[in-house]
Amino acid sequence: MPAPLCRLGRVVASLVLAGLTAAGAAEGPRTMALRADALVAARAELARGDPRLAAPLAQLRAEADKLLKRNPASVLDKTHTAASGDKHDYFSFAPYWWPDPQKPDGLPYIRDDGKVNPTARRGTDRTAFGDTCTAVETLGLAFWFTGDERYAQKAATLTRTWFLDPATRMNPNLEHAQAIPGINHGRGIGIIESRGLLPLIDGLALLAGSPAWPAQDASAMTAWLSAYYGWLTTSKHGRDEAAAENNHGSWYDVQVVALALALGRTADAKKILAAAPAKRIARQIEPDGRQPLELERTKSLSYSLFNLEALMLLARCGERVGADLWTFATAEGRSLRAALRYLAPYADPAKPWPKQDLEAADRVRLLPLLLEALRHGDDPQFREPLRKLGRNAALAERWRLWTPSVP
């Protein structure tokens, strides 16, 4: 479900160097979802003592300092085990499924869209996996901006424990993600939970030059991600998710493209990116910018943002290989910009969303999307919400460190 991140196989040593071991400082880090140019610019501004970045940097360091005290998590920590019986297999329950009150044993479970069953979060890998990946990104950012080796060392330790150490590592598949009691032992929809690999990849790319992440670890991580990529692109679950027409299909494409680019499988990435305009944008976005498959959900604004975040990440990845998703528009006007124009007015928290959702969406998520859109052409509908809301003290979030100023 929405929260916020284009965040690899032992092919050859050159792919390792091109993937998780970052390029030299002059080139910037080899990040996927995070913009390398913005990271380089922010670090230069910090070095010049730009006072506007003092508060965001202090917040980032505070978050990273808390993570220094975190114990490394492992798939072995869960109390529920996948149907395979192997605790190294990732396992989670479908979040919106509940025991059937009409059945003595509650089986099979029934769906209540948008209402999270709290027991689905307990004793599984979902939270720990996501937290580990975002922690590596946060620590990587803290290292990038400060050079403090403690952050790099902690990021490396968290990564080794979850992905590399034979005693604690996760098997490279999500065969048993989002299981539904009484119905299945896992499903393709669960693949959306591995989108945390994007911030993980970016976090590791930011460890460039640190002895905490040596070549042998980068190589081992590349091998793990390559194995996962193989499962993701050939398994039945992977095929099911690739065929999904809503946000699940969009996030599947983002994951495959980001992994393909990090692995050096450029042809694979280009193939998906070439299909995305017709397969994703033209089918998911109406001429007026509505996303019908997301609007039908019980958290419609949040899901509309969630899908657009995926599509815009896909567009950012496309920039790396000359695929331009930003200028694509059908004759009727279906486009990324149309979808963002539909949502842009709701950056203002005072503007009511036309549908009664189960939970209010975090509208701050719109701000980075508006900034990204302005990189591809001026638009008053994107500029004005940023001018009005983007400088609020309450919005001094980490993202300010790696996004440009309002044009």
PABABA-801263 format. One record per residue (C-alpha): x, y, z. Coordinates in steps of 0.2 Angstrom, whole numbers, padded with zeros to 4 digits, always signed. Layout:
XYZ ...
END
This chain:
+0000+0000+0000 +0006+0018-0003 +0018+0026+0009 +0032+0036-0002 +0054+0028-0020 +0072+0022-0051 +0077+0015-0029 +0109-0036-0047 +0118-0056-0055 +0135-0059-0056 +0136-0056-0074 +0154-0049-0076 +0164-0038-0065 +0161-0023-0076 +0142-0024-0072 +0146-0024-0054 +0156-0008-0056 +0142+0000-0066 +0129-0005-0054 +0131-0005-0035 +0149+0002-0034 +0146+0020-0039 +0155+0031-0051 +0168+0044-0047 +0163+0060-0038 +0164+0070-0054 +0150+0059-0062 +0139+0058-0047 +0132+0042-0039 +0124+0029-0050 +0107+0031-0042 +0091+0025-0050 +0076+0034-0041 +0086+0048-0034 +0093+0061-0046 +0112+0061-0046 +0113+0078-0052 +0102+0085-0038 +0112+0075-0025 +0129+0082-0032 +0122+0100-0032 +0115+0099-0015 +0132+0092-0008 +0140+0107-0016 +0128+0119-0009 +0131+0112+0008 +0150+0113+0006 +0147+0132+0002 +0137+0133+0018 +0120+0136+0011 +0109+0140+0026 +0093+0134+0018 +0100+0116+0019 +0105+0116+0037 +0088+0110+0044 +0085+0096+0031 +0103+0090+0034 +0100+0090+0053 +0084+0080+0051 +0093+0068+0039 +0107+0066+0052 +0095+0063+0066 +0086+0049+0057 +0103+0041+0052 +0109+0043+0070 +0094+0033+0076 +0097+0020+0063 +0115+0017+0070 +0106+0009+0085 +0095-0002+0075 +0099-0021+0076 +0100-0029+0059 +0084-0038+0054 +0083-0055+0045 +0070-0066+0037 +0073-0078+0051 +0065-0066+0063 +0048-0069+0058 +0036-0080+0067 +0026-0086+0052 +0034-0097+0039 +0030-0099+0021 +0022-0114+0015 +0039-0120+0008 +0044-0123+0026 +0060-0113+0023 +0062-0098+0034 +0074-0090+0022 +0059-0088+0010 +0051-0071+0011 +0033-0072+0018 +0019-0059+0021 +0000-0059+0022 -0012-0049+0010 -0016-0034+0020 -0034-0031+0016 -0040-0049+0019 -0049-0054+0035 -0057-0070+0043 -0074-0073+0037 -0085-0071+0052 -0098-0083+0045 -0085-0097+0046 -0080-0106+0062 -0062-0106+0057 -0063-0089+0047 -0058-0098+0031 -0056-0093+0017 -0052-0075+0021 -0063-0061+0013 -0057-0045+0006 -0061-0028+0013 -0052-0015+0002 -0042-0002+0011 -0045-0009+0029 -0028-0016+0035 -0030-0032+0045 -0017-0028+0059 -0013-0046+0061 -0006-0046+0043 +0008-0035+0049 +0013-0046+0063 +0027-0060+0062 +0030-0058+0044 +0044-0050+0033 +0035-0036+0025 +0039-0022+0038 +0057-0028+0041 +0061-0029+0023 +0054-0012+0019 +0062-0004+0034 +0079-0012+0030 +0079-0005+0012 +0074+0012+0017 +0086+0012+0031 +0100+0008+0019 +0095+0023+0008 +0094+0035+0023 +0111+0029+0029 +0118+0030+0012 +0112+0048+0010 +0119+0053+0027 +0136+0046+0021 +0135+0055+0005 +0132+0072+0013 +0143+0070+0028 +0157+0057+0024 +0154+0049+0041 +0160+0031+0040 +0148+0026+0054 +0133+0028+0042 +0142+0017+0028 +0146+0004+0040 +0129+0002+0047 +0121+0002+0029 +0133-0012+0025 +0129-0022+0040 +0110-0021+0037 +0112-0026+0019 +0124-0041+0023 +0112-0048+0036 +0096-0047+0026 +0104-0052+0009 +0121-0059+0010 +0125-0069+0025 +0121-0087+0022 +0115-0090+0039 +0102-0075+0038 +0100-0071+0020 +0083-0070+0011 +0081-0082-0004 +0079-0071-0020 +0061-0073-0023 +0044-0067-0017 +0035-0083-0021 +0026-0082-0004 +0021-0064-0003 +0004-0058+0001 -0003-0075+0005 -0022-0077+0009 -0027-0090+0022 -0038-0103+0014 -0035-0097-0004 -0017-0097-0008 +0001-0097-0001 +0007-0081-0011 +0002-0072-0026 +0009-0060-0039 +0002-0045-0031 +0014-0047-0017 +0028-0042-0029 +0024-0024-0025 +0032-0027-0008 +0049-0028-0017 +0049-0010-0023 +0059-0007-0008 +0074-0013-0018 +0074+0004-0027 +0080+0014-0011 +0091-0001-0007 +0100+0001-0023 +0102+0019-0022 +0108+0018-0004 +0122+0006-0009 +0126+0017-0024 +0129+0032-0012 +0142+0022-0002 +0155+0025-0016 +0173+0026-0009 +0169+0019+0008 +0179+0004+0014 +0163-0002+0022 +0156-0008+0005 +0170-0017-0003 +0170-0025-0021 +0167-0042-0014 +0151-0036-0005 +0145-0027-0021 +0148-0042-0031 +0138-0053-0019 +0124-0041-0019 +0124-0040-0038 +0123-0059-0038 +0108-0059-0027 +0099-0045-0037 +0102-0054-0053 +0094-0070-0046 +0079-0060-0040 +0078-0052-0057 +0078-0069-0065 +0063-0075-0054 +0054-0058-0056 +0054-0059-0075 +0051-0078-0078 +0040-0084-0063 +0021-0086-0064 +0019-0072-0051 +0030-0061-0061 +0020-0064-0077 +0004-0061-0067 +0010-0044-0061 +0017-0039-0078 -0001-0041-0084 -0009-0030-0070 -0017-0015-0077 -0017-0004-0062 -0003+0002-0050 +0003-0016-0048 +0008-0016-0066 +0016+0001-0065 +0027-0004-0050 +0032-0020-0058 +0038-0011-0073 +0048+0001-0062 +0056-0013-0053 +0061-0023-0069 +0068-0007-0077 +0078-0001-0062 +0085-0019-0060 +0089-0021-0078 +0098-0004-0079 +0108-0008-0063 +0112-0025-0071 +0117-0018-0087 +0103-0027-0096 +0099-0011-0106 +0090-0020-0120 +0077-0027-0107 +0074-0010-0100 +0072-0002-0117 +0059-0015-0122 +0048-0011-0106 +0050+0007-0108 +0045+0007-0126 +0029-0002-0122 +0025+0009-0107 +0016+0023-0116 +0003+0012-0124 +0003-0001-0111 +0002+0010-0095 -0001+0029-0099 -0014+0027-0113 -0023+0014-0103 -0022+0020-0086 -0025+0039-0088 -0041+0047-0095 -0040+0063-0106 -0044+0074-0091 -0031+0066-0080 -0041+0054-0070 -0034+0037-0066 -0050+0026-0065 -0043+0010-0058 -0036+0020-0044 -0051+0031-0041 -0062+0016-0038 -0051+0011-0023 -0057+0016-0005 -0041+0026-0003 -0043+0034-0020 -0031+0050-0019 -0018+0040-0011 -0018+0026-0024 -0019+0039-0038 -0003+0047-0031 +0004+0030-0029 +0002+0025-0047 +0008+0042-0054 +0024+0040-0043 +0027+0024-0051 +0024+0031-0069 +0035+0046-0065 +0049+0035-0059 +0048+0025-0074 +0050+0041-0084 +0065+0045-0074 +0073+0029-0078 +0069+0031-0096 +0079+0047-0097 +0095+0036-0094 +0092+0027-0110 +0084+0040-0121 +0066+0034-0118 +0055+0050-0117 +0039+0046-0108 +0036+0064-0103 +0031+0070-0121 +0020+0056-0125 +0002+0060-0126 -0013+0052-0136 -0023+0062-0148 -0036+0063-0134 -0023+0070-0121 -0019+0055-0110 -0002+0059-0103 +0008+0060-0087 +0006+0079-0087 -0013+0077-0088 -0013+0065-0073 -0003+0077-0063 -0014+0092-0068 -0029+0083-0061 -0020+0080-0045 -0010+0096-0043 -0024+0107-0035 -0025+0094-0021 -0008+0099-0015 -0018+0112-0005 -0024+0103+0010 -0039+0115+0011 -0046+0109-0005 -0058+0094-0002 -0055+0078-0012 -0071+0074-0022 -0072+0057-0015 -0074+0051+0003 -0059+0040+0007 -0056+0029+0021 -0040+0038+0026 -0034+0055+0021 -0019+0055+0009 -0002+0063+0013 -0003+0077+0000 +0015+0082+0003 +0019+0068-0009 +0013+0079-0023 +0027+0091-0021 +0042+0081-0028 +0030+0076-0042 +0027+0094-0046 +0046+0098-0046 +0049+0083-0057 +0036+0089-0070 +0044+0107-0070 +0060+0099-0076 +0051+0094-0092 +0042+0111-0095 +0035+0125-0086 +0017+0125-0081 +0008+0137-0069 -0003+0123-0063 +0013+0115-0056 +0022+0130-0051 +0009+0139-0041 +0006+0125-0028 +0025+0124-0025 +0026+0143-0023 +0012+0142-0011 +0016+0127-0001 +0033+0121-0005 +0042+0133+0007 +0032+0129+0022 +0043+0125+0037 +0032+0110+0040 +0038+0103+0023 +0057+0104+0027 +0058+0086+0023 +0073+0076+0018 +0068+0077+0000 +0074+0095-0001 +0092+0089-0001 +0091+0081-0017 +0077+0091-0027 +0081+0108-0035 +0074+0124-0029 +0057+0130-0036 +0061+0137-0053 
END
